Amino acid sequence: MPNAQGLSTMDPPRTLRILVAEDESAAANALATLLRREGYEAMVAGDGLQALDMARSQPPDVALLDLGLPGLDGYQLAERLHGESGERRPLLVAVTGRGAALDRACSAAAGIDLHLVKPIEPDQLLGLLRRFRATIRP
């Protein structure tokens, strides 16, 4: 709705909150830096239990999950996030070095929406996030 100056008084769409669950700190920090540079809010967790705690306190819109996490692995984390999120379930994306058919089937069975194999192209990930953001309401 326009105000007296003809400008919209609607709040701009909020940014996506993205949880990066990755135990390799250099990779996690590089990914978080890329996401922040693009205007996303990025949270980094180094293991599955920390990621679950973060997701409970600040529910993400998207969770990028390494499958080989300590504590809860990426599959277990996805199942917990899927089960605990209700209607506001995040987009779950495996970002992993595991790309065999069995790995992809296990991802799907755990409720993971997309399975990306490392190394991922930044443009591929950013395009995916732009498309996802366009489909959700702020």
N, C-alpha and C positions, 0 to 999 in steps of 0.2 A: 504494500500500500504506500503511495507516495506521500511525503510530508509537504509542508508549505513551499519548500524549495524545489519540489518535483523529484526529490530523491527517494529511493525506497527506504522504508523504515524496517524492512525485514532484515533479520540478522543474516550475514553471509553464511553459506553452508560451512559447517564445521569441518575440520580436517579429519582424516582417518587416523585412528589410533591403531598402531601396528605393534604387535608383540613379536620380537625376534628371539626365538629360543634356539641358541647355538652355543655349543661348548667350546668351540675354537674362538678365543677372544678376538683375535685379529680379524677373522671373517665376520664375526658379529658386529664389531665396531665399524668396519668398512660398510657393511650393509646399513647399519643405523645412520651413519654419516650420509650415505646416499639418500636415504629416505628423508632425513631432516632437511637436507639441501633442497629437496623437492617439495618441502612444506608439510610433510607428514609428521605426526607425533610418533616417535619410536621409543619403545621400551625394550631393554635387553636383559635376558635371563640366561645364565650359564648352565642351568640344568633343569630337568623337568619339574621338580618340586618347586623351585623358585618361580618358574614360568606359571605354574598353576596358581601360586599365591598372588602373583602380579595380576593374572587374569581375573581372579576373584575380587581384588581391590580396585582395579581399573579395567573393566571389561574392554577387550580390544574389538575392533571391527574386523581386523585381519590378524591371523597368527601364522607366522612363517616358522615352520618346525623342522629342525634337523631330526632325523629319525634315530640317530645314535646318541641321544642324550643320556647322561648319567641320571640316576634317581629314577624318574619315570622316563622311559624312552618316548620317542615321538609318537608312536602308535598309541601307547597308554595315555599320553598327554592329550592326544586328539580325542580319544574316547571320553576322557573326563571333561574336556572342554565342551564336547558335543552334548554330553549328558547333563551338565550343570548350567548351560547357558539359556535353556528355554527357547523362547521365540527370538531372542536377540543373539543368536548363535553367530560367532565370527566365521568369516571365510577362512577355512583351514587349508594351508598350502604346505606341502612337504617340499623342503629345499635340502636335497640330500645327494650324496654320491651314489646312492643305491638306485639303479634304474632298470633292474631285471623285471620281467613280467610278474614274478612272484611278489617283488617289493611293491609294485603298483597295485596288485590285487590286495595285498595287506593294507596298503594305504586306504583304498576304497572301503575295505571292510571296517576300518577304524573310524570312518566318517570323514576322511580327508577329501577335500573337494578337488584339489589339483596336485599333481606330482611333478615337480621340476627337478631336473638332475643338474648337479653342480658340474662345472661352473655355469652359473646362469648369466645370461646377458642382461645388463642393467635395463636396456630398452624394453626387453621382454617383460621384466618384472614391473617396470613403471607403466607400461601399456596395460598390463593386467590390472594394476591398481586403479588406473584412470577409468577403465571400463567398469570395474566393480563400483567405484564411487558414483559413477553416473547412474547405476541401477538402484542405489539405496537412497533413502530420504535422510536429509540432514537432521 
